[in-house]
Amino acid sequence: MTAADFVVAVDVGGTLTKIAYAEASGALAGLTRLDTHLAEGGAGLVPWLAGVIRDRAEERPDGRCRGFAVVAPGIIDTVHGVVRAAPNVDWTDVPLHDELRQLTGLPGVVGHDVRAGGLAEWRLGRGQGVDNLLFLSLGTGIAGAIVVDGRMLDANGYAGELGHTRVAAAGETRCACGQLGCLETLASAAGVARTYASSTASAEPIDAHGVADRARRGDPDARRAFALASAALTQALTAYVTLLGPELIVIGGGLSAAADLFLPQLSKGLRGAMTFQRRPQIIVASLGPDAGVIGAGLLGWHQTAD
């Protein structure tokens, strides 16, 4: 390894793709945000992504590219490098690792975006030194990175789908996954916006950030939307804490910017629900929206360790 060695780290999203040079320390250089290329569907995304990785590797001739690390949303089989299902980018059973390796000529690794973000928070952020934690990403959807006894759980890509835990607060609301009463229908950013829209007569579209602004100004319907999100989270996390006993819950994702509107109620609700269970501390993540690409870099360095 030389001082100029790097990994090309990529966080693929349904709207934006982040790409950067990752150093062994976890530091990023040259972070760029690109519109995710979905004009040709999922099939066209793979060669576009390979071209971006190859170009980035060649644009930095002052060091050695050790390989690529790509993280994406969905069900990701990290052992085999296969994206089992990623509807946001139109991928089903895509052997992403093998295809990218063939197209770029570089070694690499493929992982899950939320688990990568959780890895970054665990190793470099607010989870440092903790052996039992949950990194919970509240964004358009909800997913978690689960660490138990110092090991992150993967389960062939199926671990951590907390957004599809059924909660009583959600009633019979149908989720995009097809199930009824999923946590995600109330406690994701999209869920908060949908709850608010259903309680107002206005046809004006509004996102979770807009609902948060109105809640801080005292709008009762906006406050109710966050109260319902908090109630749903309390129910889901009570079950999680009982089963897996985390010391720490780290809240990330876009909705974490509105933590002042739901975290106090969530903390109080969990304390009230606990009897014998370990009562976890609940805090907001520190690495922000770049946690996924930072985690991708960490995965890449682990995979290519000499």
FIROVO-752634 format. One record per residue: x, y, z of N, C-alpha, C, O in turn; residue in three letters; residue number from 1. Coordinates in steps of 0.05 Angstrom, whole numbers. Layout:
! residues N
X; Y; Z; X; Y; Z; X; Y; Z; X; Y; Z; ALA; NUM;
...
This chain:
! residues 306
17; -24; 0; 0; 0; 0; 17; 25; 0; 37; 26; 15; MET; 1;
10; 44; -16; 24; 70; -17; 5; 92; -7; -19; 88; -5; THR; 2;
17; 115; -2; 0; 137; 9; -21; 146; -11; -41; 158; -4; ALA; 3;
-16; 140; -37; -35; 149; -58; -55; 128; -66; -71; 132; -84; ALA; 4;
-55; 105; -53; -74; 84; -59; -103; 94; -54; -107; 110; -35; ASP; 5;
-122; 85; -70; -149; 94; -65; -169; 72; -75; -161; 55; -91; PHE; 6;
-193; 74; -66; -215; 58; -75; -236; 77; -87; -241; 98; -76; VAL; 7;
-248; 69; -110; -270; 85; -121; -295; 76; -107; -305; 53; -111; VAL; 8;
-306; 93; -90; -330; 87; -74; -355; 99; -87; -354; 123; -95; ALA; 9;
-376; 84; -89; -400; 93; -102; -425; 85; -86; -428; 63; -76; VAL; 10;
-443; 105; -82; -469; 100; -69; -490; 106; -90; -495; 129; -96; ASP; 11;
-503; 85; -99; -523; 88; -121; -551; 92; -108; -560; 76; -92; VAL; 12;
-564; 113; -116; -591; 118; -106; -610; 121; -129; -602; 122; -153; GLY; 13;
-636; 121; -123; -656; 123; -144; -656; 149; -159; -666; 151; -181; GLY; 14;
-645; 170; -146; -644; 196; -159; -615; 205; -163; -608; 214; -185; THR; 15;
-599; 203; -142; -571; 212; -144; -551; 189; -139; -557; 171; -123; LEU; 16;
-529; 190; -152; -507; 172; -147; -483; 188; -137; -475; 208; -150; THR; 17;
-471; 180; -114; -448; 194; -103; -423; 177; -109; -424; 152; -106; LYS; 18;
-402; 190; -117; -377; 176; -123; -354; 192; -113; -353; 216; -115; ILE; 19;
-334; 177; -101; -311; 191; -89; -287; 173; -88; -290; 148; -92; ALA; 20;
-264; 184; -84; -240; 169; -78; -239; 165; -48; -241; 184; -33; TYR; 21;
-237; 140; -39; -236; 134; -11; -209; 126; -2; -196; 109; -15; ALA; 22;
-199; 138; 19; -174; 131; 31; -177; 110; 53; -200; 106; 62; GLU; 23;
-155; 98; 61; -157; 76; 81; -168; 86; 107; -181; 70; 122; ALA; 24;
-165; 112; 114; -175; 123; 139; -205; 127; 139; -217; 131; 160; SER; 25;
-217; 124; 115; -246; 130; 112; -251; 158; 101; -273; 164; 93; GLY; 26;
-230; 174; 99; -233; 201; 87; -240; 199; 57; -231; 181; 43; ALA; 27;
-255; 218; 48; -262; 219; 19; -249; 243; 6; -244; 263; 18; LEU; 28;
-243; 239; -20; -233; 261; -36; -249; 261; -63; -257; 240; -72; ALA; 29;
-253; 285; -74; -266; 287; -100; -294; 277; -101; -303; 266; -121; GLY; 30;
-309; 281; -79; -337; 272; -78; -354; 287; -99; -354; 311; -100; LEU; 31;
-368; 272; -116; -385; 283; -137; -412; 270; -135; -415; 246; -129; THR; 32;
-433; 286; -141; -460; 276; -142; -470; 277; -171; -469; 299; -183; ARG; 33;
-479; 255; -181; -489; 253; -209; -518; 244; -209; -527; 229; -191; LEU; 34;
-533; 253; -228; -560; 242; -232; -558; 213; -240; -543; 206; -259; ASP; 35;
-571; 195; -226; -570; 167; -232; -582; 162; -260; -604; 172; -266; THR; 36;
-567; 148; -276; -574; 144; -305; -595; 121; -307; -588; 98; -307; HIS; 37;
-620; 129; -309; -642; 109; -310; -658; 112; -336; -680; 101; -339; LEU; 38;
-647; 127; -355; -662; 132; -380; -667; 106; -395; -687; 103; -409; ALA; 39;
-649; 86; -392; -653; 60; -405; -660; 38; -386; -658; 15; -392; GLU; 40;
-669; 46; -362; -677; 26; -342; -652; 14; -329; -630; 24; -332; GLY; 41;
-657; -7; -314; -636; -20; -298; -614; -31; -316; -591; -31; -308; GLY; 42;
-621; -41; -340; -601; -53; -358; -580; -32; -367; -557; -39; -369; ALA; 43;
-589; -8; -371; -570; 13; -380; -554; 25; -357; -533; 38; -362; GLY; 44;
-563; 21; -332; -549; 32; -309; -522; 19; -304; -503; 32; -296; LEU; 45;
-521; -7; -309; -496; -22; -303; -473; -12; -321; -452; -5; -310; VAL; 46;
-475; -10; -347; -453; 0; -363; -446; 29; -357; -423; 37; -358; PRO; 47;
-467; 45; -351; -462; 73; -344; -445; 74; -319; -426; 89; -317; TRP; 48;
-452; 58; -299; -438; 57; -274; -409; 48; -278; -391; 58; -266; LEU; 49;
-406; 28; -295; -379; 18; -300; -362; 40; -313; -338; 43; -307; ALA; 50;
-374; 55; -331; -359; 77; -344; -351; 98; -325; -329; 109; -326; GLY; 51;
-369; 105; -306; -363; 125; -286; -340; 115; -268; -321; 131; -262; VAL; 52;
-340; 90; -260; -319; 79; -243; -292; 79; -259; -272; 87; -248; ILE; 53;
-293; 70; -283; -269; 68; -299; -257; 96; -304; -233; 100; -302; ARG; 54;
-274; 115; -310; -265; 142; -315; -252; 154; -290; -231; 166; -291; ASP; 55;
-265; 150; -267; -254; 160; -242; -227; 148; -236; -209; 162; -227; ARG; 56;
-224; 122; -240; -199; 109; -234; -177; 120; -252; -154; 124; -243; ALA; 57;
-183; 126; -278; -163; 135; -297; -157; 165; -293; -135; 174; -301; GLU; 58;
-176; 180; -281; -172; 208; -277; -152; 215; -255; -143; 238; -253; GLU; 59;
-144; 195; -240; -126; 200; -218; -101; 183; -222; -98; 162; -210; ARG; 60;
-83; 192; -239; -59; 176; -245; -37; 176; -224; -17; 163; -226; PRO; 61;
-41; 192; -203; -21; 196; -182; -21; 173; -162; -4; 174; -143; ASP; 62;
-38; 154; -164; -39; 132; -144; -49; 107; -157; -55; 105; -181; GLY; 63;
-51; 87; -140; -60; 60; -149; -89; 56; -141; -96; 58; -118; ARG; 64;
-106; 50; -160; -134; 43; -154; -135; 14; -146; -129; -4; -161; CYS; 65;
-144; 10; -121; -145; -17; -110; -171; -32; -119; -173; -56; -115; ARG; 66;
-190; -16; -129; -215; -29; -138; -238; -11; -133; -235; 13; -126; GLY; 67;
-262; -22; -136; -287; -6; -132; -303; -18; -109; -299; -41; -101; PHE; 68;
-320; -1; -98; -339; -10; -78; -366; 4; -84; -367; 29; -83; ALA; 69;
-386; -11; -90; -412; 0; -98; -433; -9; -78; -435; -33; -72; VAL; 70;
-448; 10; -67; -471; 3; -49; -496; 13; -62; -497; 33; -76; VAL; 71;
-518; -2; -57; -544; 5; -70; -566; -3; -51; -562; -18; -32; ALA; 72;
-590; 8; -55; -613; 1; -39; -625; -26; -48; -621; -34; -71; PRO; 73;
-640; -39; -30; -654; -63; -38; -644; -88; -23; -633; -85; -1; GLY; 74;
-648; -111; -34; -638; -136; -22; -612; -143; -37; -612; -150; -61; ILE; 75;
-590; -140; -23; -563; -144; -35; -549; -168; -23; -544; -168; 1; ILE; 76;
-544; -188; -39; -529; -211; -31; -499; -204; -33; -487; -206; -55; ASP; 77;
-488; -195; -11; -460; -185; -12; -440; -207; -17; -419; -202; -29; THR; 78;
-446; -231; -8; -427; -254; -11; -422; -259; -41; -400; -264; -49; VAL; 79;
-444; -259; -56; -442; -265; -85; -442; -240; -102; -439; -242; -127; HIS; 80;
-446; -217; -90; -445; -192; -106; -469; -190; -124; -467; -178; -145; GLY; 81;
-492; -200; -115; -516; -200; -132; -538; -182; -119; -543; -184; -95; VAL; 82;
-549; -165; -136; -572; -149; -127; -597; -165; -132; -606; -169; -155; VAL; 83;
-609; -176; -110; -632; -193; -113; -657; -176; -121; -672; -185; -138; ARG; 84;
-660; -153; -108; -683; -136; -115; -677; -108; -107; -672; -102; -83; ALA; 85;
-677; -89; -126; -673; -61; -120; -693; -45; -138; -684; -35; -159; ALA; 86;
-718; -44; -130; -738; -32; -148; -733; -2; -154; -741; 7; -176; PRO; 87;
-719; 12; -137; -714; 40; -142; -696; 45; -166; -696; 66; -178; ASN; 88;
-680; 24; -173; -662; 27; -196; -668; 5; -217; -652; 0; -235; VAL; 89;
-690; -9; -213; -700; -28; -233; -680; -52; -237; -674; -60; -259; ASP; 90;
-670; -62; -215; -652; -85; -215; -665; -109; -202; -676; -107; -180; TRP; 91;
-665; -132; -215; -674; -157; -203; -654; -179; -211; -650; -184; -235; THR; 92;
-642; -192; -191; -623; -214; -195; -601; -205; -214; -595; -220; -233; ASP; 93;
-589; -182; -209; -567; -172; -226; -541; -180; -213; -536; -172; -190; VAL; 94;
-523; -195; -227; -497; -202; -216; -478; -178; -218; -459; -178; -234; PRO; 95;
-483; -158; -202; -471; -132; -206; -440; -133; -203; -426; -121; -218; LEU; 96;
-431; -148; -183; -402; -150; -179; -388; -161; -204; -369; -149; -214; HIS; 97;
-398; -184; -214; -385; -196; -237; -387; -178; -262; -368; -176; -277; ASP; 98;
-410; -165; -266; -412; -148; -290; -394; -124; -288; -381; -117; -308; GLU; 99;
-392; -112; -265; -375; -88; -262; -345; -96; -264; -329; -82; -275; LEU; 100;
-339; -119; -253; -311; -128; -255; -303; -133; -284; -281; -126; -293; ARG; 101;
-321; -145; -299; -316; -151; -327; -313; -125; -343; -296; -122; -361; GLN; 102;
-331; -105; -338; -331; -81; -353; -309; -61; -345; -300; -45; -362; LEU; 103;
-300; -62; -320; -279; -43; -311; -251; -55; -311; -232; -41; -312; THR; 104;
-250; -82; -308; -224; -94; -305; -212; -91; -277; -189; -96; -272; GLY; 105;
-229; -83; -258; -220; -77; -231; -233; -97; -211; -256; -106; -216; LEU; 106;
-219; -104; -190; -232; -120; -169; -252; -101; -153; -250; -77; -155; PRO; 107;
-270; -114; -139; -289; -97; -125; -307; -112; -106; -304; -136; -102; GLY; 108;
-326; -97; -94; -345; -108; -75; -371; -93; -79; -371; -69; -86; VAL; 109;
-393; -107; -74; -420; -95; -76; -433; -99; -49; -432; -120; -37; VAL; 110;
-446; -77; -39; -459; -79; -13; -485; -63; -12; -494; -53; -32; GLY; 111;
-497; -62; 12; -523; -50; 17; -518; -21; 27; -501; -17; 44; HIS; 112;
-534; -2; 17; -528; 26; 24; -532; 32; 54; -516; 46; 65; ASP; 113;
-553; 21; 66; -558; 27; 94; -538; 13; 112; -528; 24; 132; VAL; 114;
-531; -12; 105; -511; -26; 121; -484; -12; 118; -468; -11; 137; ARG; 115;
-478; -1; 95; -454; 14; 91; -454; 39; 108; -434; 46; 121; ALA; 116;
-477; 53; 109; -480; 77; 126; -477; 70; 155; -464; 84; 170; GLY; 117;
-488; 47; 163; -486; 38; 190; -457; 31; 197; -448; 36; 219; GLY; 118;
-443; 18; 178; -415; 12; 182; -399; 38; 187; -382; 39; 205; LEU; 119;
-404; 58; 171; -390; 83; 174; -395; 96; 201; -377; 105; 215; ALA; 120;
-421; 96; 210; -427; 107; 236; -415; 91; 259; -407; 102; 279; GLU; 121;
-414; 65; 255; -403; 47; 275; -373; 51; 278; -362; 52; 300; TRP; 122;
-359; 53; 256; -330; 54; 256; -319; 82; 260; -298; 87; 272; ARG; 123;
-333; 102; 248; -322; 129; 247; -341; 150; 260; -332; 173; 265; LEU; 124;
-366; 143; 265; -385; 163; 275; -392; 159; 304; -375; 154; 321; GLY; 125;
-418; 160; 310; -427; 161; 338; -429; 133; 350; -435; 130; 374; ARG; 126;
-425; 112; 334; -426; 85; 345; -399; 73; 352; -397; 50; 359; GLY; 127;
-378; 89; 352; -351; 78; 357; -350; 66; 385; -359; 79; 405; GLN; 128;
-338; 42; 387; -335; 29; 413; -359; 15; 423; -358; 4; 445; GLY; 129;
-381; 14; 408; -405; 1; 417; -408; -26; 402; -405; -27; 378; VAL; 130;
-413; -47; 417; -415; -74; 405; -444; -83; 398; -448; -102; 384; ASP; 131;
-464; -68; 409; -492; -75; 403; -507; -50; 396; -513; -34; 414; ASN; 132;
-512; -46; 371; -525; -21; 362; -543; -26; 338; -540; -45; 324; LEU; 133;
-561; -7; 334; -578; -6; 311; -574; 21; 297; -578; 42; 310; LEU; 134;
-566; 21; 272; -567; 45; 256; -593; 44; 240; -596; 27; 223; PHE; 135;
-611; 63; 245; -637; 63; 233; -639; 87; 214; -639; 110; 222; LEU; 136;
-642; 81; 188; -643; 102; 168; -673; 107; 161; -687; 90; 151; SER; 137;
-681; 132; 167; -709; 140; 162; -708; 159; 138; -703; 183; 140; LEU; 138;
-713; 148; 114; -713; 164; 90; -739; 160; 75; -760; 159; 87; GLY; 139;
-737; 157; 48; -761; 151; 33; -773; 125; 43; -797; 122; 44; THR; 140;
-756; 106; 50; -764; 82; 64; -749; 80; 91; -738; 100; 100; GLY; 141;
-750; 56; 103; -736; 52; 128; -721; 26; 127; -732; 5; 118; ILE; 142;
-696; 26; 135; -680; 2; 138; -660; 6; 160; -654; 28; 168; ALA; 143;
-649; -16; 169; -630; -14; 191; -604; -31; 186; -604; -50; 171; GLY; 144;
-583; -22; 200; -558; -38; 201; -556; -48; 229; -555; -32; 248; ALA; 145;
-555; -74; 233; -556; -87; 259; -529; -97; 267; -517; -113; 252; ILE; 146;
-519; -88; 290; -494; -98; 301; -500; -112; 327; -512; -100; 345; VAL; 147;
-493; -137; 329; -497; -153; 353; -470; -166; 361; -458; -180; 345; VAL; 148;
-462; -161; 386; -437; -173; 396; -414; -167; 378; -397; -184; 373; ASP; 149;
-413; -142; 367; -390; -134; 351; -390; -144; 323; -369; -143; 310; GLY; 150;
-413; -154; 313; -414; -165; 286; -439; -154; 272; -461; -155; 283; ARG; 151;
-435; -144; 248; -458; -134; 233; -472; -157; 219; -460; -174; 206; MET; 152;
-498; -159; 223; -514; -180; 211; -522; -174; 183; -527; -151; 176; LEU; 153;
-521; -195; 166; -527; -191; 138; -549; -210; 128; -568; -201; 114; ASP; 154;
-548; -236; 135; -569; -256; 128; -573; -256; 98; -596; -256; 89; ALA; 155;
-551; -258; 83; -553; -259; 53; -568; -235; 42; -580; -237; 20; ASN; 156;
-567; -212; 56; -579; -188; 46; -606; -182; 56; -618; -161; 50; GLY; 157;
-618; -200; 72; -646; -197; 81; -648; -185; 109; -670; -179; 118; TYR; 158;
-626; -181; 123; -627; -170; 150; -633; -140; 150; -624; -126; 131; ALA; 159;
-647; -130; 170; -649; -101; 173; -673; -88; 161; -674; -63; 161; GLY; 160;
-692; -102; 149; -715; -90; 136; -736; -82; 157; -759; -91; 156; GLU; 161;
-729; -65; 176; -747; -58; 197; -771; -42; 187; -792; -41; 200; LEU; 162;
-768; -29; 165; -790; -14; 154; -815; -30; 148; -837; -20; 145; GLY; 163;
-811; -57; 146; -833; -74; 139; -841; -91; 163; -853; -113; 161; HIS; 164;
-835; -81; 187; -846; -92; 212; -875; -82; 215; -880; -58; 210; THR; 165;
-893; -100; 221; -921; -91; 224; -925; -78; 251; -916; -89; 272; ARG; 166;
-938; -54; 252; -943; -40; 277; -973; -33; 278; -985; -27; 258; VAL; 167;
-983; -34; 303; -1012; -29; 306; -1020; -1; 298; -1042; 4; 288; ALA; 168;
-1001; 19; 302; -1007; 47; 295; -1014; 50; 266; -1028; 69; 259; ALA; 169;
-1004; 33; 249; -1008; 36; 220; -1034; 23; 211; -1042; 26; 188; ALA; 170;
-1048; 8; 228; -1073; -3; 221; -1072; -22; 197; -1054; -39; 196; GLY; 171;
-1090; -18; 178; -1091; -34; 154; -1080; -19; 129; -1087; -26; 107; GLU; 172;
-1064; 1; 134; -1053; 16; 111; -1035; -2; 95; -1018; -16; 105; THR; 173;
-1039; -2; 69; -1023; -19; 51; -997; -6; 45; -996; 17; 37; ARG; 174;
-976; -21; 48; -949; -12; 41; -942; -18; 12; -955; -34; -1; CYS; 175;
-923; -4; 2; -914; -9; -26; -904; -37; -30; -903; -47; -52; ALA; 176;
-895; -50; -8; -885; -78; -10; -908; -98; -13; -903; -121; -20; CYS; 177;
-933; -89; -9; -956; -106; -11; -968; -115; 16; -990; -125; 17; GLY; 178;
-953; -112; 38; -963; -119; 64; -980; -97; 75; -981; -74; 64; GLN; 179;
-994; -103; 97; -1010; -83; 111; -997; -75; 137; -986; -91; 151; LEU; 180;
-999; -49; 143; -991; -39; 169; -961; -37; 174; -953; -39; 197; GLY; 181;
-946; -34; 153; -917; -32; 157; -908; -6; 170; -921; 15; 167; CYS; 182;
-887; -7; 186; -876; 16; 199; -871; 39; 179; -876; 62; 185; LEU; 183;
-861; 32; 156; -854; 51; 135; -877; 69; 127; -872; 91; 118; GLU; 184;
-902; 59; 129; -924; 75; 120; -929; 99; 138; -943; 118; 129; THR; 185;
-918; 100; 162; -922; 122; 180; -896; 137; 187; -896; 161; 190; LEU; 186;
-874; 122; 189; -849; 133; 201; -827; 140; 182; -806; 149; 190; ALA; 187;
-831; 135; 156; -812; 144; 136; -818; 173; 129; -839; 183; 136; SER; 188;
-800; 185; 114; -805; 212; 105; -830; 213; 87; -847; 231; 90; ALA; 189;
-833; 193; 70; -857; 192; 53; -882; 187; 69; -903; 198; 63; ALA; 190;
-879; 171; 91; -902; 165; 108; -912; 190; 123; -936; 194; 125; GLY; 191;
-893; 206; 133; -900; 231; 147; -915; 250; 128; -935; 261; 135; VAL; 192;
-904; 252; 104; -917; 270; 84; -945; 260; 77; -964; 276; 74; ALA; 193;
-948; 234; 74; -974; 222; 67; -994; 225; 89; -1017; 232; 84; ARG; 194;
-985; 221; 114; -1003; 225; 137; -1014; 254; 138; -1038; 259; 142; THR; 195;
-995; 272; 134; -1003; 301; 135; -1023; 307; 112; -1043; 320; 116; TYR; 196;
-1017; 298; 88; -1034; 304; 65; -1062; 292; 69; -1081; 305; 61; ALA; 197;
-1064; 269; 82; -1090; 257; 86; -1107; 271; 106; -1131; 267; 107; SER; 198;
-1094; 288; 123; -1109; 302; 144; -1116; 331; 137; -1127; 345; 154; SER; 199;
-1108; 340; 114; -1113; 367; 106; -1129; 368; 80; -1129; 349; 64; THR; 200;
-1143; 390; 76; -1160; 393; 52; -1144; 403; 29; -1153; 402; 6; ALA; 201;
-1119; 414; 34; -1104; 426; 13; -1093; 405; -6; -1084; 384; 2; SER; 202;
-1093; 411; -32; -1082; 394; -52; -1052; 400; -58; -1040; 388; -75; ALA; 203;
-1042; 419; -44; -1014; 428; -48; -995; 406; -40; -996; 396; -17; GLU; 204;
-977; 396; -58; -958; 375; -50; -939; 386; -30; -930; 409; -31; PRO; 205;
-931; 369; -11; -913; 377; 10; -896; 352; 18; -907; 330; 20; ILE; 206;
-870; 357; 23; -853; 335; 31; -849; 336; 61; -860; 353; 75; ASP; 207;
-834; 317; 72; -830; 315; 101; -817; 339; 113; -822; 347; 135; ALA; 208;
-799; 351; 97; -785; 376; 107; -806; 398; 110; -805; 413; 130; HIS; 209;
-825; 400; 91; -846; 420; 93; -864; 415; 117; -872; 433; 131; GLY; 210;
-870; 389; 122; -887; 382; 144; -873; 389; 170; -885; 399; 189; VAL; 211;
-847; 385; 171; -831; 392; 195; -832; 422; 201; -835; 430; 223; ALA; 212;
-829; 437; 180; -830; 467; 183; -857; 475; 195; -858; 492; 212; ASP; 213;
-878; 463; 185; -905; 470; 194; -909; 460; 223; -922; 474; 239; ARG; 214;
-898; 437; 229; -901; 427; 257; -887; 446; 277; -897; 451; 299; ALA; 215;
-863; 456; 269; -849; 474; 286; -863; 501; 290; -859; 515; 310; ARG; 216;
-880; 507; 270; -896; 532; 273; -923; 527; 287; -939; 545; 289; ARG; 217;
-927; 502; 296; -951; 496; 311; -974; 484; 297; -996; 481; 308; GLY; 218;
-971; 477; 271; -993; 465; 256; -1001; 438; 269; -984; 420; 271; ASP; 219;
-1026; 436; 278; -1034; 412; 293; -1033; 386; 276; -1027; 365; 286; PRO; 220;
-1041; 389; 250; -1040; 365; 233; -1011; 356; 228; -1006; 332; 227; ASP; 221;
-993; 374; 225; -965; 367; 222; -954; 354; 247; -939; 335; 246; ALA; 222;
-961; 365; 270; -952; 353; 295; -963; 325; 299; -950; 307; 309; ARG; 223;
-988; 321; 290; -1000; 295; 291; -985; 275; 274; -982; 252; 282; ARG; 224;
-977; 284; 251; -962; 266; 233; -937; 255; 246; -930; 232; 244; ALA; 225;
-922; 273; 260; -898; 265; 274; -904; 249; 299; -889; 231; 306; PHE; 226;
-927; 255; 312; -935; 239; 335; -941; 210; 327; -934; 191; 341; ALA; 227;
-954; 206; 304; -960; 180; 294; -934; 165; 286; -932; 141; 291; LEU; 228;
-916; 180; 274; -890; 167; 267; -876; 158; 292; -864; 136; 293; ALA; 229;
-876; 175; 313; -863; 167; 338; -876; 143; 351; -863; 125; 361; SER; 230;
-903; 142; 350; -917; 119; 362; -910; 93; 347; -906; 72; 360; ALA; 231;
-909; 95; 320; -902; 71; 304; -873; 62; 310; -868; 38; 313; ALA; 232;
-855; 81; 312; -827; 74; 318; -825; 62; 345; -810; 43; 349; LEU; 233;
-840; 72; 365; -839; 61; 392; -847; 32; 391; -835; 15; 404; THR; 234;
-869; 26; 377; -878; -2; 375; -858; -20; 362; -852; -42; 372; GLN; 235;
-847; -12; 340; -827; -29; 325; -802; -32; 342; -790; -54; 343; ALA; 236;
-792; -11; 354; -767; -12; 368; -769; -26; 395; -749; -37; 405; LEU; 237;
-793; -26; 407; -797; -42; 431; -791; -72; 425; -778; -86; 440; THR; 238;
-802; -81; 402; -797; -109; 394; -768; -113; 388; -756; -134; 396; ALA; 239;
-756; -95; 374; -728; -97; 367; -710; -99; 392; -693; -116; 394; TYR; 240;
-715; -81; 410; -698; -80; 435; -702; -106; 451; -682; -116; 462; VAL; 241;
-726; -116; 452; -731; -140; 467; -716; -164; 454; -706; -181; 469; THR; 242;
-714; -165; 428; -701; -187; 414; -671; -185; 414; -657; -205; 417; LEU; 243;
-660; -161; 409; -632; -158; 403; -616; -141; 423; -592; -140; 421; LEU; 244;
-629; -127; 441; -616; -114; 463; -595; -94; 456; -573; -95; 467; GLY; 245;
-600; -74; 439; -579; -55; 432; -573; -36; 455; -590; -30; 472; PRO; 246;
-548; -28; 456; -540; -7; 475; -546; 21; 464; -551; 40; 479; GLU; 247;
-546; 23; 438; -548; 48; 424; -565; 46; 399; -562; 26; 384; LEU; 248;
-582; 65; 394; -596; 67; 369; -588; 94; 356; -592; 115; 368; ILE; 249;
-577; 93; 332; -568; 116; 318; -588; 122; 295; -591; 105; 278; VAL; 250;
-601; 145; 295; -621; 152; 275; -608; 168; 253; -596; 189; 258; ILE; 251;
-609; 158; 228; -599; 172; 205; -620; 175; 184; -644; 171; 190; GLY; 252;
-612; 182; 160; -631; 186; 138; -642; 214; 139; -638; 229; 158; GLY; 253;
-657; 221; 118; -666; 249; 114; -684; 258; 137; -684; 282; 144; GLY; 254;
-701; 240; 148; -720; 248; 169; -706; 254; 195; -718; 266; 213; LEU; 255;
-680; 246; 198; -666; 253; 223; -663; 283; 227; -658; 292; 249; SER; 256;
-665; 299; 205; -664; 328; 207; -688; 338; 223; -687; 361; 233; ALA; 257;
-709; 322; 226; -733; 330; 242; -733; 315; 268; -755; 312; 280; ALA; 258;
-711; 306; 278; -710; 290; 302; -721; 305; 326; -732; 292; 345; ALA; 259;
-720; 332; 326; -731; 347; 349; -761; 343; 351; -773; 349; 372; ASP; 260;
-774; 334; 329; -803; 331; 329; -812; 303; 337; -836; 300; 342; LEU; 261;
-794; 284; 338; -803; 257; 345; -785; 243; 365; -794; 224; 378; PHE; 262;
-760; 251; 367; -742; 236; 385; -749; 238; 414; -747; 218; 428; LEU; 263;
-757; 261; 425; -765; 262; 453; -788; 243; 459; -788; 229; 479; PRO; 264;
-809; 242; 442; -831; 224; 446; -823; 195; 443; -832; 178; 458; GLN; 265;
-805; 190; 424; -796; 162; 420; -780; 153; 444; -785; 130; 454; LEU; 266;
-762; 169; 454; -747; 162; 478; -765; 157; 502; -761; 137; 516; SER; 267;
-784; 175; 506; -803; 171; 528; -820; 146; 525; -824; 131; 544; LYS; 268;
-829; 141; 500; -845; 118; 495; -830; 92; 500; -841; 73; 512; GLY; 269;
-805; 91; 492; -789; 67; 496; -784; 63; 526; -785; 40; 536; LEU; 270;
-778; 84; 540; -773; 82; 569; -798; 71; 583; -797; 54; 601; ARG; 271;
-822; 80; 574; -846; 71; 586; -853; 42; 580; -867; 28; 595; GLY; 272;
-843; 32; 557; -849; 5; 548; -830; -16; 560; -837; -39; 560; ALA; 273;
-807; -7; 569; -787; -25; 578; -792; -34; 607; -801; -18; 624; MET; 274;
-788; -59; 613; -788; -69; 640; -761; -82; 646; -744; -69; 660; THR; 275;
-756; -106; 636; -730; -119; 641; -709; -112; 620; -686; -117; 624; PHE; 276;
-718; -100; 597; -701; -97; 574; -679; -75; 580; -683; -57; 596; GLN; 277;
-657; -78; 566; -637; -57; 567; -648; -33; 553; -659; -35; 531; ARG; 278;
-645; -9; 565; -656; 15; 554; -634; 29; 537; -615; 40; 548; ARG; 279;
-637; 29; 511; -616; 40; 494; -616; 70; 494; -637; 83; 497; PRO; 280;
-593; 82; 490; -591; 111; 485; -599; 114; 455; -592; 98; 438; GLN; 281;
-614; 136; 449; -622; 142; 422; -610; 169; 414; -616; 189; 427; ILE; 282;
-595; 169; 393; -581; 194; 384; -583; 196; 354; -590; 178; 340; ILE; 283;
-577; 220; 344; -577; 226; 315; -549; 221; 304; -529; 227; 316; VAL; 284;
-548; 209; 280; -523; 203; 267; -507; 228; 261; -518; 250; 260; ALA; 285;
-481; 224; 259; -463; 247; 256; -452; 251; 227; -442; 273; 221; SER; 286;
-453; 230; 211; -440; 231; 185; -458; 242; 162; -449; 247; 140; LEU; 287;
-484; 245; 168; -501; 258; 149; -506; 242; 124; -503; 217; 124; GLY; 288;
-513; 255; 102; -521; 241; 77; -498; 227; 63; -503; 212; 44; PRO; 289;
-473; 231; 71; -450; 218; 58; -442; 192; 72; -422; 180; 65; ASP; 290;
-457; 184; 92; -450; 160; 107; -448; 135; 89; -430; 119; 92; ALA; 291;
-466; 133; 69; -466; 110; 52; -441; 108; 35; -430; 86; 32; GLY; 292;
-432; 130; 23; -408; 129; 7; -383; 126; 24; -363; 114; 15; VAL; 293;
-383; 137; 48; -361; 132; 67; -359; 102; 73; -338; 90; 73; ILE; 294;
-382; 90; 79; -383; 62; 85; -375; 45; 61; -362; 24; 65; GLY; 295;
-382; 54; 37; -373; 39; 13; -343; 38; 12; -331; 18; 6; ALA; 296;
-330; 61; 18; -301; 62; 18; -289; 43; 39; -269; 29; 33; GLY; 297;
-301; 41; 62; -291; 23; 83; -294; -6; 73; -276; -22; 77; LEU; 298;
-317; -13; 60; -320; -39; 49; -299; -46; 28; -288; -68; 28; LEU; 299;
-294; -26; 11; -274; -30; -10; -246; -35; 1; -232; -53; -9; GLY; 300;
-239; -20; 21; -212; -24; 33; -210; -51; 47; -190; -65; 46; TRP; 301;
-232; -59; 61; -232; -86; 74; -229; -108; 53; -214; -127; 57; HIS; 302;
-243; -105; 31; -243; -126; 10; -216; -128; -3; -207; -150; -11; GLN; 303;
-202; -106; -6; -176; -106; -21; -152; -105; -3; -130; -99; -12; THR; 304;
-156; -111; 23; -133; -110; 42; -111; -129; 33; -116; -151; 24; ALA; 305;
-87; -119; 34; -64; -135; 26; -59; -158; 47; -40; -173; 43; ASP; 306;
